[in-house]
């Protein structure tokens, strides 16, 4: 095995252990294994479902033999395929030869070996292989990881729903919110995108060299090949796309990568906010023995998890956005520029996975500093001028906004100054009483209620 210190990419070096599970979906070995699965399933489908002339139905033992070739496929087998590829200079054709090589040990199946890869172009195999590996990875790995981040944020929203916090718009003190309300904002954004991601189709094509079933039709003109293709792709758990060139146009893949970019961008936004809140002292970072924040400044405790997450989400987006822009574009009926690009799908997910884990690690390492939050609220009584001028508008008092602007713009006001101003207002007694009782810490509107109202919609 290559020394990780010599790896060119940090995914295969520094971060390898964090994303090791991705090799089951995005390594060269994984791609070959998924291609093998498609080739064998197509062969079985032709024999037992289509009952194509020249084939015969396979018995249970023969089907197990073929499926065992797929489930038992290991790295040694992949190396053999790569050896054959050195001669063919074609990866999918090498796999076809590998299968036929193995069928020699089963003569009764081997007599039908020319129906391996029957009527297929390489892209028929490749697009379905990518469709299945992405489906499996999404179901087993990615969606649970993303949902875990959403649940972590939801838990923090509930925990801190009533903790008041000074808001900042344009980086300046603004009407207060609660810590929990700011977390629930992120939850709502992410859950919407999570739901959208789940609904995106996983398209697959299986219609031959240029999408017209040319070879199929000349060999078996009476077979309903579009119907056979539809049944096969559906059987694999993908959505059939009957209108393609040689390649599936990757439009639904582009949708998926665009959706992933939006999710990552929301998380970048959250990372930056957390970084700022830590900088303001609203959150304290938990200390861990042995950790060093600076090679020269011993006091430092840096928000490195959020910084790491932000950087890696950005790298992932660079990959996903290129995939979304590139994959739907192919010269005429086919070019190979998509093939080399698709091999980097795992890179985008790798950086996203690292970022998500760093983000959640960062969340688990922070506690709110209620003393600091209260201090900032107490030092910014001028944020109540919004409430006062709105109350004046209620009473149709002329120049309501302008009067508060004169009082407060660019100034720091005390509680006494605010209350002195309120006492001289000609408004209803109950409204005046409410304004006089108001503090920055209690001026949070329905923030707490909004957190209570939010229910996670997706299980």
Secondary structure, DSSP 8 states (H G I E B T S, - for coil): ---GGG-SSTTTTTTGGGGGGGHHHHSHHHHHHHHHHHHHHHHHHIIIII--TT-----HHHHHHHHHHHHT--HHHHHHHHHHHHHHS-HHHHHHHHHHHHHTT-HHHHTTGGGTTTT--HHHHHHHHHHHHHHHHIIIIIHHHHHHHHHHHHHHHHHTTT-EEEEEETTEEEEEEEHHHHHHHHHHHHHHHHHHHHHS--EE----SSSS-HHHHHH-TTS-HHHHHHHHHHHTTSEE----SSS---HHHHHHHHHHHHHHHHHHHHHHHHHHHHHHTSEEE---TT--S-SS-TT----HHHHHHHHHHHHHHHHHHHHHHHTT--STT--SHHHHHHTTHHHHHHHHHHHHHHHHHHHHTEEE-HHHHHHHHHT-GGGGHHHHHHHHHHTT-TTHHHHHHHHHTT----HHHHHHHHHT--S-HHHHHHHHH--TTT--TTHHHHHHH------
